[in-house]
């Protein structure tokens, strides 16, 4: 028993480092960027607050567990910005190694359970994982809206990039949640916080073909 609780306490001390892992999304007031621990807590609250929109097949408790666990691997793998294709390409391999190391600190039964939740979230093949992923994509939209699109402007993000990132989420999200997410995207295109450059380029090319 002493060995078991020591492993658990060591793990709990280690995951305190999640508070030091920065993200690109700003807090709602735009004063600073959030960290991974704040993001995970906010997602858990999203799950509790929006559970009335969950499909009946979704287990709310498992969804909360997934969103609390899903970013722990970034303690060792680091955070890869959602719109940095190069960083994203290398991220999964780093996170797999980090998951083995981090969850390996726990007793075997908890290692298997926590790692299983993380792998389920990553695979996005179950209804629980898909709803968790919807929340994981919705929360940054909420913060970008609240902060006036600050992160989008800083990185020069285009509308099409946001839609591409949310392509699968659009299929999985309950209509009420996707309609709200979509309204935020459209709002910030009109405000100029999300570039419509790619769309404009396609329109210009089409106009040129028609003129020709």
C-alpha positions, -999 to +999 in steps of 0.1 A: +000+000+000+028+024+008+043+018-027+009+024-043+002+057-026+037+069-032+033+063-069+000+081-069+014+111-050+044+113-073+021+114-102+000+141-087+031+162-080+043+157-116+010+167-132+012+201-114+036+209-142+005+212-165+000+246-150+033+257-167+024+245-203+013+275-222-013+276-250-020+301-278-056+309-267-060+341-246-081+343-215-115+358-221-102+393-211-072+390-234-048+398-205-026+367-210-026+333-226-042+303-208-022+273-197-031+236-202-044+232-167-068+261-171-079+247-205-086+212-190-106+227-161-126+248-185-134+218-207-146+198-177-170+227-169-180+228-206-189+191-203-210+197-172-227+228-185-235+215-220-244+179-211-280+184-220-269+185-257-250+152-254-264+123-274-280+098-251-252+073-257-226+097-242-214+090-207-209+125-191-186+112-165-162+096-190-163+127-211-152+148-180-124+122-173-112+124-209-110+162-210-091+163-177-066+137-189-062+145-226-035+172-223-015+157-195+010+143-220+019+178-230+039+181-198+066+162-216+055+165-253+048+202-252+018+220-268+017+222-306-003+251-320-034+239-338-025+257-370+012+249-371+012+220-396+049+212-391+046+210-353+013+190-355+030+164-378+055+155-352+032+158-322+015+125-320+047+104-318+060+126-290+027+123-271+026+085-274+060+084-258+050+109-231+018+089-223+038+058-217+062+076-194+037+098-175+010+072-169+037+047-162+043+065-130+010+051-117+001+017-103-006-007-132-044-006-129-045+032-130-019+033-157-041+011-179-072+032-171-057+066-176-038+056-207-068+039-221-089+071-217-061+091-234-059+067-263-097+067-267-098+105-269-070+104-295-087+078-316-121+096-316-140+064-324-164+064-295-193+088-288-177+098-255-145+107-272-162+126-301-182+147-277-150+154-257-133+165-290-162+188-299-157+205-265-119+207-271-125+226-303-154+247-291-136+261-261-108+279-281-135+295-303-153+308-272-120+323-259-111+338-293-145+354-295-143+368-259-108+382-265-118+398-298-101+373-320-067+382-305-049+349-312-064+345-347-052+380-356-017+375-342-012+343-362-030+355-393-055+326-393-079+323-422-115+312-421-107+281-442-081+270-416-107+271-389-132+252-409-106+226-419-097+221-382-133+216-373-143+194-403-148+162-382-162+182-353-189+196-376-201+160-382-200+150-345-214+181-328-250+184-317-267+210-340-270+236-313-233+235-305-221+236-341-245+264-351-231+285-322-195+277-332-202+285-368-218+318-358-186+328-340-165+320-371-187+340-394-188+369-369-150+372-368-147+369-406-170+400-408-149+417-381-117+410-400-102+389-372-103+358-394-089+363-429-111+353-458-080+355-481-082+319-494-118+323-502-111+357-519-083+341-540-107+314-552-133+340-561-108+361-579-096+331-599-132+322-608-139+358-619-107+358-640-118+326-657-153+340-664-137+373-677-115+352-700 
